[in-house]
Amino acid sequence: MDYVSALVPPVVMAVFFIGLVVTIVKSQGGPNKTKEDAAVDATLTRVESVKQTARPESV
């Protein structure tokens, strides 16, 4: 019975990990992809503009 208690945690973790990977793969693309891409692009643009205005001009 010790072998069962030794094998349960790795099996549970493997099942959880497989479920996580399947969820991530299924959530890629689809109708929300353009909204997610637009949000990331807007954030990157905002960060770049803040970096440029915060940087002093070198003479």
Secondary structure, 3 states (H helix, E strand, C coil): CHHHHHHHHHHHHHHHHHHHHHHHHHHCCCCCHHHHHHHHHHHHHHHHHHHHHHCCCCC
